[in-house]
């Protein structure tokens, strides 16, 4: 629960909110008993990118960004998830924040970041939401998500989804050209790795 008394200027309290969001996310996984999507590793990597982008865009509200980072995928669990996880994550985040002592006027900003992080039916409009969405994309490139998707698809004899995932991530990084430029060599490398992996048949 996020029952922490917070003043918007109280940095310690805001950090406590972020820690509580992290604990709520971890509790979802502990309740399930395992982490089939590897989300703990993913979100920890995404948090690094959230801080990286906030460092370079100091006008962004870092607390909103980091709170949304830990809540953006909370809707993946419990399984099965019958609706878009971004929708369920927004609902779960609202349940966690509503009725608690997180500043009510700031809840919509967090929820928008959560809901818009996939850049699909709802697009990120605020700087914070753009940072969350692109931190998500960047973290996929510096983690092992693509090879994990490819491994699952090979085992299931499905068409490889990793290619489309990479293309979407790379496309979305255009919002921050400096990050796209930084990650372009890694994007090209992942293309080669997944192509070569697909050729291996055991």
NORKAMO-V837314 format. One record per pair of residues at least 6 apart in sequence whose ideal C-beta (glycine too) atoms are under 7 Angstrom apart, sorted by the first residue. I is the first residue (numbers start at 0). J is the second residue. D is the distance in Angstrom with one decimal. If there is no record, write none. Layout:
BEGIN
i=I j=J d=D
i=I j=J d=D
END
This chain:
BEGIN
i=0 j=99 d=6.9
i=1 j=16 d=6.0
i=1 j=19 d=4.6
i=1 j=95 d=5.5
i=1 j=96 d=6.4
i=1 j=99 d=4.4
i=1 j=101 d=5.9
i=2 j=99 d=5.3
i=2 j=100 d=6.3
i=3 j=12 d=5.9
i=3 j=15 d=4.8
i=3 j=16 d=6.0
i=3 j=19 d=6.4
i=3 j=100 d=6.3
i=4 j=12 d=6.7
i=4 j=100 d=5.2
i=5 j=12 d=3.9
i=5 j=13 d=6.3
i=5 j=16 d=6.2
i=5 j=100 d=5.9
i=5 j=101 d=6.1
i=5 j=102 d=6.4
i=6 j=12 d=6.4
i=7 j=102 d=5.6
i=13 j=62 d=4.3
i=16 j=66 d=6.1
i=16 j=101 d=5.9
i=17 j=62 d=6.7
i=17 j=65 d=4.9
i=17 j=66 d=5.4
i=17 j=69 d=6.5
i=20 j=66 d=5.4
i=20 j=69 d=4.1
i=20 j=70 d=5.4
i=21 j=69 d=4.7
i=23 j=73 d=6.8
i=23 j=95 d=5.8
i=24 j=42 d=6.8
i=24 j=69 d=5.2
i=24 j=73 d=5.2
i=25 j=39 d=6.9
i=27 j=73 d=5.9
i=27 j=76 d=4.4
i=28 j=34 d=4.8
i=28 j=38 d=7.0
i=28 j=39 d=6.3
i=28 j=76 d=6.4
i=30 j=77 d=6.9
i=31 j=76 d=5.1
i=31 j=77 d=5.7
i=31 j=78 d=6.8
i=36 j=75 d=5.8
i=37 j=147 d=6.4
i=38 j=72 d=5.2
i=38 j=75 d=6.2
i=40 j=142 d=6.5
i=41 j=138 d=6.2
i=41 j=142 d=5.9
i=41 j=144 d=6.6
i=42 j=68 d=6.3
i=42 j=69 d=6.2
i=42 j=72 d=6.3
i=44 j=138 d=4.2
i=44 j=141 d=6.1
i=44 j=142 d=4.7
i=45 j=68 d=5.4
i=45 j=134 d=5.1
i=45 j=135 d=5.7
i=45 j=138 d=3.9
i=46 j=65 d=6.5
i=46 j=68 d=5.2
i=48 j=134 d=3.7
i=48 j=137 d=4.5
i=48 j=138 d=5.2
i=49 j=64 d=4.9
i=49 j=65 d=5.7
i=49 j=68 d=4.8
i=49 j=130 d=6.3
i=49 j=131 d=6.7
i=49 j=134 d=4.4
i=52 j=130 d=4.5
i=52 j=133 d=6.8
i=52 j=134 d=6.0
i=52 j=175 d=6.6
i=53 j=59 d=5.2
i=53 j=61 d=4.4
i=53 j=64 d=5.7
i=53 j=130 d=6.6
i=56 j=126 d=6.3
i=56 j=130 d=6.8
i=58 j=126 d=6.8
i=59 j=126 d=4.9
i=59 j=127 d=5.4
i=59 j=130 d=5.7
i=60 j=127 d=5.5
i=63 j=105 d=6.8
i=63 j=108 d=5.1
i=63 j=109 d=5.6
i=63 j=112 d=6.5
i=63 j=127 d=4.6
i=64 j=112 d=7.0
i=64 j=127 d=5.1
i=64 j=130 d=5.2
i=64 j=131 d=5.8
i=66 j=109 d=5.3
i=67 j=109 d=5.2
i=67 j=112 d=3.5
i=67 j=113 d=5.3
i=67 j=131 d=4.8
i=68 j=131 d=6.2
i=68 j=134 d=6.6
i=70 j=88 d=6.2
i=70 j=92 d=4.2
i=70 j=109 d=7.0
i=70 j=113 d=5.3
i=71 j=88 d=5.7
i=71 j=113 d=4.9
i=71 j=116 d=4.7
i=71 j=131 d=6.3
i=71 j=135 d=6.8
i=72 j=84 d=6.5
i=72 j=88 d=6.2
i=73 j=88 d=5.1
i=73 j=91 d=5.0
i=73 j=92 d=6.7
i=74 j=80 d=6.5
i=74 j=84 d=4.3
i=74 j=85 d=6.9
i=74 j=86 d=6.9
i=74 j=87 d=3.0
i=74 j=88 d=3.3
i=74 j=90 d=6.9
i=74 j=91 d=5.4
i=75 j=84 d=4.8
i=80 j=87 d=6.0
i=85 j=113 d=6.9
i=85 j=114 d=5.7
i=85 j=116 d=6.2
i=85 j=117 d=5.1
i=88 j=113 d=5.1
i=89 j=110 d=5.4
i=89 j=113 d=4.9
i=89 j=114 d=4.3
i=92 j=109 d=6.5
i=92 j=110 d=5.9
i=92 j=113 d=5.1
i=93 j=110 d=5.9
i=96 j=106 d=4.9
i=96 j=109 d=6.7
i=97 j=106 d=7.0
i=108 j=125 d=6.5
i=108 j=127 d=6.3
i=111 j=124 d=6.9
i=111 j=125 d=6.3
i=111 j=128 d=5.3
i=112 j=127 d=5.5
i=112 j=128 d=4.5
i=112 j=131 d=4.4
i=114 j=121 d=5.1
i=115 j=121 d=4.6
i=115 j=122 d=6.0
i=115 j=123 d=4.2
i=115 j=128 d=4.8
i=115 j=132 d=6.3
i=116 j=131 d=5.2
i=116 j=132 d=4.8
i=116 j=135 d=5.4
i=118 j=132 d=5.3
i=118 j=171 d=5.2
i=123 j=129 d=4.6
i=123 j=132 d=4.8
i=129 j=174 d=5.2
i=132 j=171 d=6.3
i=133 j=171 d=6.1
i=133 j=172 d=5.8
i=133 j=174 d=5.5
i=133 j=175 d=5.4
i=133 j=178 d=6.5
i=136 j=168 d=3.9
i=136 j=171 d=4.7
i=136 j=172 d=5.5
i=137 j=172 d=6.5
i=137 j=178 d=5.8
i=137 j=182 d=6.2
i=139 j=145 d=6.8
i=139 j=164 d=6.9
i=139 j=168 d=5.1
i=140 j=168 d=6.4
i=140 j=182 d=5.2
i=140 j=185 d=5.2
i=140 j=186 d=6.2
i=140 j=189 d=6.6
i=145 j=161 d=4.4
i=145 j=164 d=6.5
i=145 j=165 d=6.0
i=145 j=189 d=5.4
i=145 j=193 d=5.9
i=146 j=192 d=6.9
i=146 j=196 d=6.8
i=148 j=160 d=5.4
i=148 j=161 d=4.5
i=148 j=164 d=6.2
i=149 j=159 d=5.6
i=149 j=161 d=4.5
i=149 j=193 d=5.3
i=149 j=196 d=5.5
i=149 j=197 d=6.8
i=152 j=158 d=6.8
i=152 j=159 d=5.1
i=152 j=160 d=5.8
i=159 j=193 d=6.7
i=159 j=197 d=5.7
i=161 j=193 d=5.0
i=162 j=193 d=6.6
i=165 j=186 d=6.6
i=165 j=189 d=5.9
i=165 j=190 d=6.7
i=169 j=186 d=5.0
i=172 j=178 d=5.4
i=172 j=179 d=4.0
i=172 j=182 d=6.4
i=173 j=179 d=5.7
END
